[in-house]
Amino acid sequence: MGKKQRRYNCKAQACAIQACISKTLDESKCEEQIRALHECCRQTRARGSDSDACQGLWQAWDKAAAAAENAKHVNK
């Protein structure tokens, strides 16, 4: 049988962001929670693991990396 991939849980950080924004209605006041989610997702990705809470963030990172790579080729 194949080895089961361990999933890391960054949902607590995602929930903290939602709670902060709901409370303050100002995303700029939730930077600490946003940084915590980014760090959790970065560590999760570095381990080659998965986390449902990070899927949207990873898609955004991948799009940004692709756009940066495309810009390098266009600017040559």
Sequence and secondary structure as in RCSB ss.txt:
>XXXX:A:sequence
MGKKQRRYNCKAQACAIQACISKTLDESKCEEQIRALHECCRQTRARGSDSDACQGLWQAWDKAAAAAENAKHVN
K
>XXXX:A:secstr
      B   HHHHHHHHHHHHHHS GGGGHHHHHHHHHHHHHHHHTT B GGGHHHHHHHHHHHHHHHHHHHHT
 
